């Protein structure tokens, strides 16, 4: 083999690993915005490429004449997104003021995507959503105090149909992003329909109390991440990159669970205590089991945002051997370039050190939204509560 050929082969071997991760330029151009959008209004994109942060400074549009333009560098893959004015209370919607599904694009080469915004959620006349919560859902407290974080939060509770008038005790499932668990009128992109799912289960299914904790709005990223964001500036934290996940999980275990166990007929042991969440909520649900393996007997880890918290793998190595709970991992095939590999890495590394019973579910048509998580919730529920 001649020297030139050897050099060519060596260069190919060296460069090959980088071919699949080349960065593409995706330009978003907003050509039409709703009447009344002020010239100084800041417009952002939130999507699977930035953990759905509605006010990520790194994904803010620049006004250029009558258009708004944003250039993004992304790896090839499928992405979902929405346009916001800095919060989910000001997200784009249709002309009638109703929520819309996620926008999608497939990045295979440099491309320009044209966008028209029909309306903002807070602009113009909106349809008033009707309550969809079943009669078994109540507001436990509109301002439950979180002493670990010195703030208050609304808490929801679902009590099974047979709760009243019996002495039966029930398992408890703690769910994050409570606005989206039972009630369409409080959700920003549809609800999980947990109450409808549980109401429709037959008598052979195990009944359960569900506690849903509202997220902290602008502090959601902080509360659902146990690590500071200093190593990942694109994460879009709202409070000097401070991760508050440790304090939030302490609240669940040391404040909320004792309250629920003291006021309702619960089965308090690990075998009957579960936690679930999606996206950042999936991250913090998994971390809760890592930190309190003797408290949580199972977890629903839906579309976890492990990419925003690379230190999670260190914790798996250090703490994972203590977990012997049931863990249900879910990911949609259309969620984003790195999310599935990140979840698979976490599952693989956990399996290497832990006796945990792991179920991994990948839906090829699944997206990063409540509709996809709602579809998979009944399977998760039946699996996590089986004897």
C-alpha contacts under 8 A as a table, 3 or more apart, distances in Angstrom:
res1	aa1	res2	aa2	distance
1	X	5	X	6.63
1	X	6	X	6.82
2	X	5	X	5.52
2	X	6	X	6.43
3	X	6	X	5.08
3	X	7	X	6.25
4	X	7	X	5.12
4	X	8	X	6.22
5	X	8	X	5.03
5	X	9	X	6.22
6	X	9	X	5.21
6	X	10	X	6.12
7	X	10	X	5.03
7	X	11	X	6.13
8	X	11	X	5.18
8	X	12	X	6.21
9	X	12	X	5.07
9	X	13	X	6.21
10	X	13	X	5.18
10	X	14	X	6.18
11	X	14	X	5.03
11	X	15	X	6.00
12	X	15	X	5.17
12	X	16	X	5.69
13	X	16	X	5.42
13	X	17	X	7.72
14	X	17	X	7.01
15	X	18	X	5.59
15	X	19	X	6.76
16	X	19	X	5.38
16	X	20	X	7.84
17	X	20	X	6.68
17	X	21	X	7.83
18	X	21	X	5.44
18	X	22	X	6.50
19	X	22	X	5.69
20	X	75	X	7.99
20	X	76	X	7.79
21	X	75	X	5.70
21	X	76	X	7.33
22	X	75	X	5.92
22	X	76	X	7.51
23	X	73	X	5.56
23	X	74	X	5.13
23	X	75	X	4.80
23	X	76	X	7.26
24	X	72	X	7.93
24	X	73	X	5.40
24	X	74	X	5.24
24	X	75	X	5.90
24	X	76	X	6.78
24	X	107	X	7.45
24	X	108	X	7.72
24	X	109	X	6.02
24	X	110	X	5.29
25	X	71	X	6.58
25	X	72	X	5.67
25	X	73	X	4.87
25	X	74	X	6.57
25	X	109	X	7.56
25	X	110	X	4.77
25	X	111	X	6.56
26	X	71	X	5.85
26	X	72	X	5.15
26	X	73	X	6.37
26	X	74	X	7.08
26	X	107	X	7.49
26	X	110	X	5.71
26	X	111	X	5.11
26	X	112	X	5.93
26	X	113	X	7.47
27	X	69	X	7.03
27	X	70	X	5.63
27	X	71	X	4.40
27	X	72	X	6.15
27	X	111	X	6.31
27	X	112	X	4.65
27	X	113	X	6.12
28	X	69	X	5.76
28	X	70	X	5.21
28	X	71	X	6.46
28	X	112	X	6.01
28	X	113	X	4.96
28	X	114	X	6.24
28	X	115	X	7.13
29	X	67	X	6.66
29	X	68	X	5.68
29	X	69	X	4.66
29	X	70	X	6.64
29	X	112	X	7.21
29	X	113	X	6.11
29	X	114	X	5.04
29	X	115	X	5.94
30	X	33	X	7.21
30	X	67	X	5.55
30	X	68	X	5.00
30	X	69	X	6.49
30	X	114	X	6.05
30	X	115	X	4.60
30	X	116	X	5.75
30	X	117	X	7.44
31	X	66	X	7.09
31	X	67	X	5.03
31	X	68	X	6.93
31	X	114	X	6.82
31	X	115	X	6.09
31	X	116	X	5.70
32	X	67	X	7.26
32	X	115	X	7.23
32	X	116	X	4.68
32	X	117	X	5.87
32	X	118	X	7.85
33	X	37	X	6.66
33	X	116	X	6.35
33	X	117	X	4.92
33	X	118	X	6.68
33	X	119	X	7.33
34	X	37	X	5.89
34	X	117	X	6.26
34	X	118	X	5.77
34	X	119	X	5.16
34	X	120	X	7.08
36	X	123	X	7.90
37	X	41	X	6.80
38	X	41	X	5.37
41	X	85	X	7.12
42	X	60	X	7.12
42	X	61	X	7.26
42	X	85	X	5.83
42	X	86	X	6.99
43	X	60	X	5.88
43	X	61	X	5.60
43	X	83	X	7.12
43	X	84	X	5.84
43	X	85	X	4.61
43	X	86	X	6.57
44	X	54	X	6.56
44	X	55	X	6.19
44	X	56	X	7.05
44	X	57	X	7.81
44	X	59	X	5.75
44	X	60	X	4.36
44	X	61	X	5.77
44	X	83	X	5.81
44	X	84	X	5.26
44	X	85	X	6.00
44	X	86	X	6.29
45	X	54	X	6.63
45	X	55	X	7.86
45	X	56	X	7.86
45	X	59	X	5.83
45	X	60	X	6.65
45	X	61	X	7.76
45	X	81	X	6.71
45	X	82	X	5.82
45	X	83	X	4.60
45	X	84	X	6.09
46	X	49	X	7.79
46	X	50	X	6.44
46	X	51	X	7.29
46	X	52	X	4.45
46	X	53	X	5.24
46	X	54	X	4.97
46	X	55	X	7.52
46	X	56	X	7.50
46	X	59	X	7.58
46	X	81	X	5.51
46	X	82	X	5.51
46	X	83	X	6.31
46	X	84	X	7.13
47	X	50	X	5.66
47	X	51	X	6.11
47	X	52	X	4.40
47	X	53	X	7.19
47	X	79	X	7.19
47	X	80	X	5.50
47	X	81	X	3.85
47	X	82	X	6.29
48	X	51	X	5.31
48	X	52	X	5.85
48	X	79	X	5.89
48	X	80	X	5.65
48	X	81	X	6.47
48	X	335	X	6.19
48	X	336	X	5.42
48	X	368	X	7.25
49	X	52	X	7.42
49	X	74	X	7.75
49	X	79	X	6.94
49	X	336	X	6.61
49	X	337	X	7.91
50	X	53	X	6.12
50	X	56	X	7.63
50	X	234	X	6.93
50	X	235	X	6.57
50	X	236	X	7.99
51	X	235	X	7.10
51	X	279	X	7.59
51	X	280	X	7.80
51	X	305	X	6.79
51	X	308	X	7.52
52	X	81	X	7.53
53	X	56	X	5.59
53	X	221	X	7.94
53	X	235	X	7.56
53	X	236	X	6.30
54	X	83	X	7.95
54	X	84	X	6.05
54	X	85	X	7.56
54	X	86	X	5.23
54	X	87	X	5.06
54	X	88	X	6.38
55	X	59	X	7.81
55	X	60	X	7.65
55	X	84	X	7.75
55	X	85	X	7.57
55	X	86	X	4.36
55	X	87	X	6.23
55	X	236	X	7.06
56	X	59	X	5.46
56	X	60	X	6.78
56	X	86	X	7.97
56	X	234	X	7.24
56	X	235	X	7.43
56	X	236	X	4.84
57	X	60	X	5.41
57	X	236	X	7.06
58	X	234	X	6.52
59	X	70	X	7.10
59	X	72	X	7.66
60	X	70	X	6.78
61	X	68	X	5.61
61	X	69	X	5.18
61	X	70	X	4.78
62	X	68	X	5.39
62	X	69	X	5.23
62	X	70	X	6.34
63	X	66	X	7.24
63	X	67	X	5.88
63	X	68	X	4.38
63	X	69	X	6.34
64	X	67	X	5.29
64	X	68	X	5.79
64	X	69	X	6.82
65	X	68	X	7.89
74	X	107	X	7.84
75	X	107	X	7.50
75	X	337	X	6.95
76	X	106	X	7.59
76	X	107	X	4.96
76	X	108	X	5.24
76	X	109	X	7.41
76	X	337	X	7.01
77	X	106	X	5.72
77	X	107	X	5.24
77	X	108	X	6.77
77	X	336	X	6.56
77	X	337	X	5.05
78	X	104	X	7.39
78	X	105	X	6.01
78	X	106	X	4.47
78	X	107	X	6.31
78	X	334	X	5.71
78	X	335	X	6.81
78	X	336	X	5.44
78	X	337	X	6.34
79	X	104	X	5.69
79	X	105	X	5.51
79	X	106	X	6.28
79	X	107	X	7.69
79	X	334	X	6.83
79	X	335	X	6.22
79	X	336	X	5.03
79	X	337	X	7.32
80	X	102	X	5.86
80	X	103	X	5.49
80	X	104	X	4.40
80	X	105	X	6.60
80	X	334	X	7.74
80	X	335	X	6.72
80	X	336	X	7.30
80	X	367	X	7.66
80	X	368	X	7.36
81	X	102	X	5.55
81	X	103	X	5.19
81	X	104	X	6.34
82	X	91	X	7.36
82	X	92	X	6.99
82	X	102	X	5.87
82	X	103	X	5.99
83	X	91	X	6.12
83	X	92	X	5.70
84	X	87	X	6.22
84	X	88	X	6.78
84	X	90	X	5.78
84	X	91	X	4.21
84	X	92	X	5.87
84	X	120	X	7.96
85	X	90	X	5.36
85	X	91	X	6.30
86	X	90	X	6.77
86	X	91	X	7.89
87	X	90	X	5.37
87	X	91	X	6.59
87	X	218	X	7.67
88	X	91	X	5.04
88	X	188	X	6.51
89	X	121	X	6.42
89	X	122	X	6.87
89	X	188	X	7.35
90	X	120	X	5.85
90	X	121	X	5.05
90	X	122	X	5.70
91	X	120	X	5.75
91	X	121	X	5.45
92	X	99	X	7.58
92	X	100	X	7.71
92	X	117	X	6.50
92	X	118	X	7.31
92	X	119	X	5.82
92	X	120	X	4.53
92	X	121	X	5.86
93	X	96	X	7.80
93	X	97	X	5.60
93	X	98	X	5.54
93	X	99	X	4.88
93	X	100	X	5.42
93	X	117	X	7.61
93	X	118	X	6.56
93	X	119	X	5.36
93	X	120	X	5.62
93	X	121	X	5.80
94	X	97	X	5.36
94	X	98	X	5.54
94	X	99	X	6.58
94	X	100	X	6.32
94	X	117	X	7.87
94	X	118	X	5.32
94	X	119	X	5.68
94	X	120	X	7.91
95	X	98	X	7.45
95	X	118	X	5.10
95	X	119	X	5.37
96	X	119	X	7.83
96	X	125	X	7.10
96	X	126	X	6.02
96	X	127	X	6.65
97	X	119	X	6.53
97	X	120	X	7.16
97	X	121	X	5.94
97	X	123	X	7.86
97	X	124	X	7.47
97	X	125	X	6.56
97	X	126	X	4.32
97	X	127	X	5.97
98	X	121	X	7.59
98	X	126	X	6.86
98	X	127	X	6.50
99	X	121	X	7.76
99	X	188	X	7.19
99	X	189	X	6.08
99	X	190	X	7.87
100	X	189	X	7.32
101	X	189	X	7.43
102	X	369	X	7.75
107	X	110	X	7.43
107	X	111	X	7.57
117	X	120	X	7.68
119	X	123	X	6.54
119	X	124	X	7.58
120	X	123	X	5.06
120	X	124	X	7.79
121	X	126	X	7.56
122	X	126	X	7.90
123	X	126	X	7.78
128	X	185	X	7.96
129	X	184	X	7.18
129	X	185	X	5.03
130	X	184	X	7.59
130	X	185	X	6.12
131	X	183	X	6.32
131	X	184	X	6.52
131	X	185	X	5.67
132	X	182	X	7.25
132	X	183	X	5.37
132	X	184	X	5.89
132	X	185	X	7.29
133	X	136	X	7.91
133	X	137	X	6.19
133	X	182	X	5.41
133	X	183	X	5.06
133	X	184	X	7.71
133	X	195	X	6.91
133	X	196	X	8.00
134	X	137	X	5.70
134	X	182	X	7.89
134	X	195	X	6.19
134	X	196	X	6.89
135	X	138	X	7.72
136	X	158	X	5.51
136	X	159	X	5.45
136	X	160	X	6.55
136	X	161	X	6.78
136	X	195	X	7.50
137	X	156	X	7.08
137	X	157	X	5.70
137	X	158	X	4.47
137	X	159	X	6.63
137	X	182	X	7.60
137	X	195	X	7.28
138	X	156	X	5.88
138	X	157	X	5.41
138	X	158	X	6.50
139	X	142	X	6.70
139	X	154	X	7.48
139	X	155	X	6.12
139	X	156	X	4.54
139	X	157	X	6.20
140	X	154	X	7.62
140	X	155	X	5.36
140	X	156	X	5.15
140	X	157	X	5.84
141	X	144	X	5.50
141	X	153	X	7.92
141	X	154	X	5.61
141	X	155	X	5.34
141	X	156	X	7.17
142	X	153	X	6.50
142	X	154	X	4.17
142	X	155	X	6.37
143	X	152	X	4.96
143	X	153	X	4.80
143	X	154	X	5.13
143	X	155	X	7.65
144	X	152	X	5.17
144	X	153	X	5.07
144	X	154	X	6.00
144	X	155	X	6.76
145	X	150	X	7.16
145	X	151	X	5.93
145	X	152	X	4.42
145	X	153	X	6.54
146	X	149	X	5.54
146	X	150	X	5.59
146	X	151	X	5.38
146	X	152	X	5.68
146	X	153	X	7.35
146	X	251	X	6.28
146	X	255	X	7.61
147	X	150	X	4.77
147	X	151	X	6.93
147	X	251	X	7.33
148	X	247	X	5.51
148	X	248	X	7.03
148	X	250	X	7.15
148	X	251	X	6.04
149	X	247	X	6.50
149	X	248	X	7.19
153	X	213	X	7.32
153	X	214	X	6.33
153	X	215	X	7.81
153	X	216	X	7.38
154	X	213	X	6.48
154	X	214	X	5.65
155	X	178	X	7.20
155	X	211	X	7.09
155	X	212	X	5.85
155	X	213	X	4.79
155	X	214	X	6.24
156	X	178	X	6.90
156	X	211	X	5.73
156	X	212	X	4.97
156	X	213	X	6.43
156	X	214	X	7.99
157	X	209	X	7.18
157	X	210	X	5.66
157	X	211	X	4.65
157	X	212	X	6.29
158	X	195	X	7.04
158	X	209	X	5.58
158	X	210	X	4.95
158	X	211	X	6.53
159	X	163	X	6.24
159	X	208	X	7.38
159	X	209	X	5.17
159	X	210	X	7.02
160	X	163	X	5.38
160	X	199	X	7.83
160	X	207	X	6.19
160	X	208	X	6.32
160	X	209	X	6.33
161	X	164	X	7.35
161	X	199	X	7.64
162	X	165	X	7.36
162	X	166	X	6.93
163	X	166	X	6.03
163	X	167	X	7.81
163	X	168	X	7.05
167	X	265	X	7.60
168	X	265	X	6.98
169	X	265	X	4.75
169	X	266	X	4.85
169	X	267	X	5.66
170	X	207	X	6.80
170	X	208	X	5.45
170	X	209	X	6.27
170	X	265	X	6.43
170	X	266	X	4.71
170	X	267	X	5.28
170	X	272	X	7.77
171	X	207	X	7.55
171	X	208	X	5.09
171	X	209	X	6.14
171	X	266	X	5.88
171	X	267	X	5.16
171	X	268	X	7.46
171	X	272	X	4.55
171	X	273	X	5.98
171	X	274	X	7.95
172	X	208	X	5.75
172	X	209	X	4.74
172	X	210	X	5.67
172	X	211	X	7.20
172	X	266	X	6.74
172	X	267	X	7.34
172	X	272	X	6.38
172	X	273	X	5.21
172	X	274	X	6.23
173	X	208	X	7.08
173	X	209	X	6.30
173	X	210	X	4.77
173	X	211	X	6.14
173	X	273	X	6.15
173	X	274	X	4.60
173	X	275	X	5.38
173	X	276	X	7.30
174	X	210	X	5.96
174	X	211	X	4.81
174	X	212	X	5.93
174	X	213	X	7.64
174	X	273	X	7.97
174	X	274	X	6.14
174	X	275	X	4.58
174	X	276	X	6.30
175	X	178	X	6.66
175	X	181	X	7.64
175	X	210	X	7.24
175	X	211	X	6.10
175	X	212	X	4.69
175	X	213	X	6.37
175	X	275	X	5.83
175	X	276	X	4.92
175	X	277	X	5.66
176	X	212	X	5.89
176	X	213	X	5.36
176	X	214	X	6.60
176	X	215	X	6.71
176	X	276	X	6.61
176	X	277	X	5.05
176	X	278	X	7.62
176	X	281	X	5.61
176	X	285	X	8.00
177	X	180	X	5.90
177	X	181	X	6.92
177	X	212	X	7.06
177	X	213	X	6.09
177	X	214	X	4.94
177	X	215	X	4.76
177	X	277	X	7.25
177	X	281	X	6.92
178	X	181	X	5.18
178	X	182	X	7.53
178	X	212	X	4.44
178	X	213	X	4.52
178	X	214	X	4.01
178	X	215	X	6.51
179	X	182	X	7.32
179	X	183	X	6.67
179	X	186	X	5.27
179	X	187	X	5.18
179	X	191	X	7.91
179	X	212	X	7.97
179	X	213	X	7.77
179	X	214	X	5.44
179	X	215	X	7.36
180	X	183	X	6.11
180	X	184	X	6.79
180	X	186	X	6.72
180	X	187	X	4.59
180	X	188	X	7.40
180	X	189	X	7.87
180	X	190	X	6.58
180	X	191	X	4.47
180	X	192	X	6.15
180	X	370	X	7.73
181	X	191	X	5.45
181	X	192	X	4.92
181	X	193	X	6.23
181	X	194	X	6.02
181	X	212	X	6.81
182	X	191	X	6.13
182	X	192	X	6.44
182	X	193	X	5.35
182	X	194	X	5.77
182	X	195	X	5.84
183	X	186	X	5.75
183	X	187	X	6.49
183	X	191	X	6.03
183	X	193	X	7.47
184	X	187	X	5.10
184	X	188	X	7.95
184	X	190	X	5.52
184	X	191	X	5.23
187	X	190	X	5.49
187	X	191	X	6.01
189	X	369	X	7.52
189	X	370	X	6.88
190	X	370	X	5.97
190	X	371	X	6.97
191	X	370	X	5.88
191	X	371	X	7.36
191	X	374	X	7.37
192	X	370	X	5.62
192	X	371	X	6.84
192	X	373	X	6.51
192	X	374	X	4.37
192	X	377	X	7.70
193	X	196	X	5.31
193	X	197	X	6.17
193	X	374	X	6.23
194	X	197	X	5.07
194	X	198	X	6.18
194	X	374	X	7.44
194	X	377	X	7.42
195	X	198	X	5.20
195	X	199	X	5.93
196	X	199	X	5.06
196	X	200	X	6.16
197	X	200	X	5.35
197	X	201	X	6.59
197	X	377	X	7.98
197	X	378	X	6.47
198	X	201	X	5.35
198	X	207	X	7.69
198	X	378	X	7.96
201	X	204	X	7.95
201	X	205	X	6.17
202	X	205	X	5.70
203	X	206	X	7.68
205	X	382	X	7.34
206	X	382	X	7.88
206	X	385	X	6.82
206	X	386	X	7.66
209	X	266	X	7.81
215	X	219	X	7.81
215	X	220	X	5.56
216	X	219	X	4.87
216	X	220	X	4.67
216	X	223	X	7.29
217	X	220	X	5.30
218	X	221	X	7.32
218	X	238	X	6.56
219	X	222	X	5.24
219	X	223	X	6.15
219	X	237	X	7.75
219	X	238	X	6.37
219	X	239	X	7.62
220	X	223	X	5.24
220	X	224	X	6.02
221	X	224	X	5.47
221	X	225	X	6.22
221	X	236	X	7.66
221	X	237	X	5.84
221	X	238	X	7.48
221	X	243	X	7.82
221	X	280	X	6.98
222	X	225	X	5.47
222	X	226	X	7.85
222	X	237	X	6.12
222	X	238	X	7.14
222	X	239	X	7.36
222	X	241	X	7.57
222	X	242	X	6.16
222	X	243	X	4.72
222	X	244	X	5.18
222	X	245	X	6.78
223	X	226	X	7.45
223	X	243	X	6.47
223	X	244	X	4.55
223	X	245	X	4.80
223	X	247	X	7.78
223	X	248	X	5.92
224	X	243	X	7.64
224	X	244	X	6.88
224	X	245	X	5.03
224	X	248	X	7.38
224	X	280	X	5.65
224	X	281	X	6.04
224	X	283	X	6.99
224	X	284	X	5.16
225	X	228	X	7.55
225	X	243	X	5.21
225	X	244	X	6.17
225	X	245	X	4.66
225	X	246	X	7.99
225	X	280	X	7.04
225	X	283	X	7.14
225	X	284	X	6.30
225	X	309	X	7.16
226	X	243	X	5.18
226	X	244	X	5.63
226	X	245	X	3.66
226	X	246	X	5.18
226	X	284	X	7.26
226	X	287	X	7.59
227	X	242	X	7.38
227	X	243	X	4.70
227	X	244	X	7.27
227	X	245	X	7.02
227	X	309	X	6.71
227	X	311	X	7.27
228	X	231	X	7.58
228	X	241	X	5.61
228	X	242	X	4.77
228	X	243	X	4.31
228	X	244	X	7.92
229	X	232	X	5.19
229	X	233	X	6.22
229	X	235	X	6.67
229	X	237	X	6.93
229	X	241	X	4.67
229	X	242	X	6.37
229	X	243	X	6.63
229	X	308	X	7.93
229	X	309	X	7.90
230	X	233	X	6.02
230	X	241	X	5.98
232	X	235	X	5.82
232	X	308	X	6.77
233	X	236	X	6.75
233	X	241	X	7.89
235	X	308	X	6.17
236	X	241	X	7.82
237	X	240	X	6.91
237	X	241	X	5.09
237	X	242	X	7.17
238	X	241	X	6.67
239	X	242	X	5.80
243	X	246	X	7.84
244	X	247	X	5.50
244	X	248	X	6.23
245	X	248	X	4.93
245	X	249	X	6.05
245	X	284	X	6.70
246	X	249	X	5.33
246	X	250	X	6.17
247	X	250	X	4.98
247	X	251	X	6.21
248	X	251	X	5.02
248	X	252	X	6.50
249	X	252	X	5.04
249	X	253	X	6.33
249	X	284	X	7.66
249	X	288	X	5.89
250	X	253	X	5.21
250	X	254	X	5.56
250	X	255	X	7.47
251	X	254	X	5.38
251	X	255	X	5.03
251	X	256	X	6.16
252	X	255	X	5.90
252	X	256	X	4.91
252	X	257	X	5.92
253	X	256	X	6.28
253	X	257	X	5.37
253	X	258	X	7.34
253	X	295	X	7.69
254	X	257	X	6.50
254	X	258	X	6.47
255	X	258	X	5.71
255	X	259	X	6.34
256	X	259	X	5.12
256	X	260	X	6.19
257	X	260	X	5.11
257	X	261	X	5.98
258	X	261	X	5.09
258	X	262	X	5.92
259	X	262	X	5.07
259	X	263	X	6.21
260	X	263	X	5.31
260	X	264	X	5.77
260	X	266	X	7.71
261	X	264	X	5.61
261	X	265	X	6.77
261	X	266	X	5.64
261	X	267	X	7.84
261	X	268	X	6.50
262	X	265	X	7.93
267	X	272	X	5.91
267	X	273	X	7.64
268	X	272	X	6.62
268	X	273	X	6.82
269	X	272	X	5.66
269	X	273	X	6.50
269	X	295	X	7.22
270	X	273	X	5.17
270	X	274	X	7.96
270	X	294	X	6.21
270	X	295	X	4.84
270	X	296	X	5.16
270	X	297	X	4.83
271	X	296	X	7.29
271	X	297	X	4.80
271	X	298	X	7.78
272	X	296	X	7.85
272	X	297	X	6.46
272	X	385	X	7.87
273	X	295	X	6.90
273	X	296	X	5.18
273	X	297	X	5.63
273	X	298	X	7.01
274	X	296	X	5.36
274	X	297	X	5.81
274	X	298	X	4.87
274	X	299	X	5.54
275	X	285	X	5.86
275	X	296	X	7.00
275	X	298	X	6.60
275	X	299	X	4.79
275	X	300	X	6.36
276	X	281	X	7.33
276	X	282	X	6.51
276	X	285	X	5.45
276	X	299	X	5.31
276	X	300	X	4.24
276	X	301	X	6.00
276	X	302	X	7.54
277	X	280	X	7.55
277	X	281	X	4.17
277	X	282	X	4.26
277	X	283	X	7.63
277	X	284	X	7.54
277	X	285	X	5.87
277	X	300	X	6.35
277	X	301	X	6.01
277	X	302	X	6.03
278	X	281	X	4.53
278	X	282	X	4.08
278	X	283	X	7.45
278	X	301	X	6.40
278	X	302	X	4.39
278	X	303	X	5.51
278	X	304	X	6.05
278	X	373	X	7.80
279	X	282	X	4.97
279	X	283	X	6.53
279	X	302	X	6.40
279	X	303	X	4.97
279	X	304	X	4.50
279	X	305	X	5.07
279	X	368	X	7.84
280	X	283	X	4.97
280	X	284	X	6.38
280	X	304	X	6.13
280	X	305	X	5.34
281	X	284	X	5.23
281	X	285	X	6.05
281	X	301	X	7.99
281	X	302	X	7.97
281	X	304	X	7.22
282	X	285	X	5.08
282	X	286	X	6.26
282	X	300	X	7.19
282	X	301	X	4.51
282	X	302	X	5.18
282	X	303	X	6.34
282	X	304	X	4.45
282	X	305	X	6.95
283	X	286	X	5.38
283	X	287	X	6.23
283	X	301	X	7.02
283	X	304	X	4.92
283	X	305	X	5.71
283	X	306	X	6.29
284	X	287	X	4.87
284	X	288	X	5.99
285	X	288	X	5.14
285	X	289	X	6.77
285	X	299	X	6.54
285	X	300	X	7.23
285	X	301	X	6.41
286	X	289	X	5.38
286	X	290	X	6.48
286	X	299	X	6.70
286	X	300	X	7.87
286	X	301	X	6.18
287	X	290	X	4.87
287	X	291	X	6.11
287	X	312	X	7.76
288	X	291	X	5.21
288	X	292	X	5.81
288	X	293	X	7.77
288	X	296	X	7.75
289	X	292	X	5.05
289	X	293	X	4.92
289	X	295	X	7.56
289	X	296	X	5.80
289	X	298	X	7.72
289	X	299	X	7.33
289	X	323	X	7.24
290	X	293	X	5.73
290	X	315	X	7.46
290	X	316	X	7.33
290	X	319	X	6.14
290	X	320	X	6.35
290	X	322	X	7.80
290	X	323	X	6.82
291	X	319	X	7.55
292	X	295	X	5.38
292	X	296	X	6.62
293	X	296	X	5.82
293	X	297	X	7.44
293	X	322	X	6.38
293	X	323	X	5.38
293	X	324	X	7.52
293	X	325	X	7.44
294	X	297	X	7.49
296	X	299	X	7.36
296	X	325	X	7.17
297	X	324	X	7.76
297	X	325	X	4.71
297	X	326	X	6.27
298	X	325	X	5.12
298	X	326	X	4.37
298	X	327	X	5.50
298	X	328	X	7.84
298	X	384	X	6.37
299	X	325	X	7.88
299	X	326	X	6.49
299	X	327	X	5.00
299	X	328	X	6.17
299	X	384	X	7.56
300	X	327	X	6.26
300	X	328	X	4.91
300	X	329	X	6.35
300	X	330	X	7.84
300	X	380	X	6.92
301	X	304	X	6.06
301	X	327	X	7.20
301	X	328	X	5.89
301	X	329	X	4.83
301	X	330	X	6.28
302	X	328	X	7.86
302	X	329	X	5.92
302	X	330	X	4.71
302	X	331	X	6.34
302	X	373	X	7.16
303	X	329	X	7.62
303	X	330	X	5.74
303	X	331	X	4.82
303	X	332	X	7.17
303	X	339	X	7.45
303	X	343	X	7.96
303	X	368	X	6.99
304	X	331	X	7.87
304	X	339	X	7.55
304	X	343	X	6.93
305	X	308	X	5.93
305	X	309	X	7.39
305	X	339	X	6.90
306	X	309	X	5.19
306	X	310	X	6.41
306	X	312	X	7.12
306	X	339	X	7.32
306	X	342	X	6.13
306	X	343	X	6.86
307	X	310	X	6.01
307	X	338	X	7.39
307	X	339	X	6.84
307	X	342	X	6.48
309	X	312	X	5.83
310	X	313	X	6.18
310	X	314	X	7.90
311	X	314	X	5.22
311	X	315	X	6.60
312	X	315	X	5.07
312	X	316	X	6.22
313	X	316	X	4.92
313	X	317	X	6.32
313	X	346	X	6.66
313	X	349	X	7.66
314	X	317	X	5.14
314	X	318	X	6.23
315	X	318	X	4.95
315	X	319	X	5.52
315	X	320	X	6.96
316	X	319	X	5.37
316	X	320	X	4.45
316	X	321	X	7.86
316	X	346	X	7.65
316	X	349	X	7.07
316	X	350	X	6.08
317	X	320	X	5.79
317	X	321	X	7.64
317	X	349	X	7.42
317	X	350	X	7.53
317	X	353	X	7.13
318	X	321	X	7.48
319	X	322	X	5.90
319	X	323	X	7.65
320	X	323	X	5.57
320	X	350	X	5.97
320	X	353	X	6.09
320	X	354	X	5.57
321	X	324	X	7.96
321	X	350	X	7.83
321	X	353	X	5.00
321	X	354	X	4.29
321	X	355	X	7.11
322	X	354	X	6.72
323	X	354	X	5.94
323	X	355	X	6.69
323	X	356	X	5.63
324	X	354	X	6.75
324	X	355	X	5.18
324	X	356	X	4.05
324	X	357	X	6.78
325	X	356	X	5.11
325	X	357	X	6.18
326	X	356	X	6.03
326	X	357	X	4.75
326	X	358	X	5.96
326	X	359	X	7.89
326	X	384	X	6.56
327	X	356	X	7.07
327	X	357	X	6.20
327	X	358	X	4.85
327	X	359	X	6.25
327	X	384	X	7.77
328	X	358	X	6.05
328	X	359	X	4.89
328	X	360	X	6.05
328	X	361	X	7.59
328	X	380	X	6.68
328	X	384	X	7.46
329	X	343	X	7.81
329	X	358	X	7.48
329	X	359	X	6.11
329	X	360	X	4.71
329	X	361	X	6.05
330	X	360	X	6.04
330	X	361	X	4.79
330	X	362	X	5.88
330	X	363	X	7.87
331	X	335	X	7.51
331	X	339	X	7.91
331	X	340	X	6.38
331	X	343	X	7.86
331	X	361	X	6.46
331	X	362	X	4.99
331	X	363	X	6.48
331	X	366	X	7.14
332	X	335	X	5.57
332	X	340	X	7.80
332	X	362	X	5.65
332	X	363	X	4.81
332	X	364	X	5.67
332	X	365	X	6.27
332	X	366	X	3.75
332	X	367	X	5.19
332	X	368	X	6.87
332	X	372	X	7.73
333	X	336	X	7.75
333	X	340	X	7.45
333	X	362	X	6.62
333	X	363	X	5.77
333	X	364	X	4.02
333	X	365	X	5.70
333	X	366	X	5.54
333	X	367	X	6.90
334	X	364	X	6.69
334	X	365	X	6.17
334	X	366	X	5.81
334	X	367	X	5.11
334	X	368	X	7.50
335	X	339	X	6.85
335	X	340	X	7.86
335	X	366	X	7.15
335	X	367	X	5.08
335	X	368	X	5.21
336	X	339	X	5.71
336	X	340	X	7.57
337	X	340	X	7.36
338	X	341	X	5.49
338	X	342	X	6.08
339	X	342	X	5.17
339	X	343	X	6.29
340	X	343	X	5.16
340	X	344	X	6.11
341	X	344	X	5.05
341	X	345	X	6.04
342	X	345	X	5.12
342	X	346	X	6.37
343	X	346	X	5.10
343	X	347	X	6.23
344	X	347	X	5.06
344	X	348	X	6.01
345	X	348	X	5.09
345	X	349	X	6.07
346	X	349	X	5.27
346	X	350	X	5.97
347	X	350	X	5.14
347	X	351	X	6.08
347	X	358	X	7.74
347	X	360	X	7.99
348	X	351	X	5.21
348	X	352	X	6.43
349	X	352	X	5.18
349	X	353	X	6.87
350	X	353	X	5.52
350	X	354	X	5.63
350	X	356	X	7.93
351	X	354	X	5.31
351	X	355	X	6.95
351	X	356	X	7.13
351	X	358	X	7.92
362	X	366	X	7.89
363	X	366	X	5.07
366	X	372	X	5.56
367	X	372	X	5.95
368	X	372	X	7.01
369	X	372	X	5.67
369	X	373	X	6.60
370	X	373	X	5.00
370	X	374	X	5.76
371	X	374	X	5.09
371	X	375	X	6.29
372	X	375	X	5.21
372	X	376	X	6.62
373	X	376	X	5.24
373	X	377	X	6.01
374	X	377	X	5.23
374	X	378	X	7.84
375	X	378	X	7.21
376	X	379	X	5.61
376	X	380	X	6.44
377	X	380	X	5.08
377	X	381	X	6.01
378	X	381	X	5.02
378	X	382	X	6.15
379	X	382	X	5.33
379	X	383	X	6.14
380	X	383	X	5.20
380	X	384	X	5.96
381	X	384	X	5.32
381	X	385	X	6.17
382	X	385	X	5.57
382	X	386	X	6.10
383	X	386	X	5.45
